[in-house]
Amino acid sequence: MTTSTRAAARFLLILLLLSASGLDAGLAQEAEADALNPADDIARKLSEAEALLQPDHTILPQELQSIRDLGTGLEAYPDLETSWHSLLMLAREKLYAQQQQAAGGKPAALALEELRRGEREAGRLKVRKTLFWTFLGSGVTFLVVSNLAAYAPDIADRAVEKGSAGSLGFWWNMEDLVAEYNVSEVSAGLSVLSFALSAVMVAGGAVP
Amino acid sequence: MRLFEKIFLQLVFFLLGLACLTAQETTPSILFVTTSPIRARVVLDGEPLTGETPLMLRDLKPGEHQIELLKEDYRPVSRTLQTAPGEIAELNVELAKEFWRPAFPDEEGVQVHGQPMETGDTLLRLPEGEYSVSRQGTRLVLEPVYPYQKVISALNISLPVFLSFSAMLTLQEMLSPSNMDLPLPPVVLSSYIINLGMIGLDVALHVRKNKFMRTFAAESEALESASSAVREQYRRGEELLASGELDRALNVYSRIIAAQRDSEYFPLALYKTAKIHVITGKDSLAVLEFQLITRYYPLAELYDKAQKALADVYLRRGSYEQSCSYLDAMVLYDPLFTPEQIDLYRCEILERWVEAEEERLDELIDCYRELLADYPGSEDINTYRYRLAINLLRGERRDEAAAQLEEIPADLKDEELARNVEELRARLGEGVE
């Protein structure tokens, strides 16, 4: 073999090796791309997530989170993103519904209890309001009676002076009764008591 | 002996009648309960129920029932209703809010109780009550009014008057003392008591007013959450769906589902989403969505439609048993479906099933027989007979098939059916299957 032939053979061998290694690298790259195609991978994960939503499966909060995590980097695949949105919604609703079922009638019982408490409170407020206005009214009435009783002799005198008294005997008896039973003092006492009680009602929340 | 037989027979008939009557009386009723907004708690006859509205109450004892609907921030509602045996009824209640949500899109700025609020695409969420509205420059000012403010205002005027009156009486008494045993005359004492009472009431009202003002809270929400906005959004989705823009329609419905979970449009949007998924071939998603509707959002207007859609999807997938089970779950409250339609559909499913599994043939034959028995006055009675005859022939029951064909009148208006019947008669006559 001449030197030139040997050189040509070496050149051909190098060329062959180079092309072979290039081919290998290309094939490996293709295979790798196939294996790591993100769209396929996400689609596979989404279909796996669908299994979590089947009626016989009880979804867990961490599973909902794992579905939520699938959404990162989905902007490039609008179709997959839409499916992911639906899956996420379904998972969220399923988890919520499961929690509702697990709670049984407890939330409704709590709401009912709160309602009844509110109704009882409203009833009590109504009673307090009624008592407040009753005591206030009584206080004013007793105050007026107390004053009338205190000034009964003066009123009687004036009525007699003016001659407008229907019957002198009536005023005479009236004065006696007022004096005998201490109407003025008793009424004044009741008036103060009523005012005090109405103040208690206000303090107790008769005025919201 | 004859008399004994007569009595026995009468007794049997009486008992049978009684049994029928009792059975009818105890046939449970079905009640669809829904509220606007959804997700309200339900208390039935004092018994708190699992889940939230919309609810489908199966096996409801016929008679009078009291239903209480409770939802936070909404006034509780109590309804009494009467259900008849076997009746399917619907209770749809619009819940009244305990707050109000005004929007001021044209205002540059809004201030509520000293707090600047966002305007534009914002809804204010304010407690119910009286408000004073004024303007400070370009800003709209809303100030809550204490419910007893009028009493406070009245006291603000009357208290100085009464105090002056009391002072005048005291002054008069000092200048010309009355000849009474008491240190002060009753009228002066009375004026003091009245003044004291008024001052006490004024103080109490001011304390309460301060508490009211301290606890007052205004919030803001996105205008999107307004029921009118959700309605508009849903309507937009409908338009897009009608014009075939499925992706955009899906986007609109998804937004409702994601952000308006309490809206009555939530289940409707969910249904539309499922329908779009059926159209776009995403059956597995559609199935999950329809199942969600039937299990957790059974609106009266959606329940049957969703069950039927599930039956359709499973039929397409070749899952005939499941398809039939979804048809069985229909309650036929939706006027869109008639019992005859659904029974016929069941027979059609069975026909497809028989193609895959020949052993289902008897079931199919029974299905058509029931159809004939249940709807003797149907317009399609001859078609049913023809279908029954075909399947009887398939099962080598030639005599029965011939008997069915005999029942079909000769003068059929439907030409295609008449041709088919003739063909079948000929096949039977030739003895060729």
Interface residues (C-beta under 8 A of the other chain):
Chain A: S47 E50 L53 Q54 P55 T82 S83 H85 S86 L87 M89 L90 E93 K94 A97 Q100 Q101 A103 G104 G105 K106 P107 A108 A109 A111 L112 L115 L136 G139 L143 S146 N147 A150 Y151 S184 A188 S191 V192 F195 S198 A199 V202 A203 V207 P208
Chain B: R41 V42 V43 E47 P48 L49 T50 G51 E52 E68 L70 K71 E72 P76 P147 Y148 M180 P185 P186 V187 L189 S190 I193 I194 L196 G197 G200 L201 A204 L205 R208 D247 L250 S254 I257 A258 T273 H277 K282 S284 L285 L288 E289 Q291 L292 R295 Y296
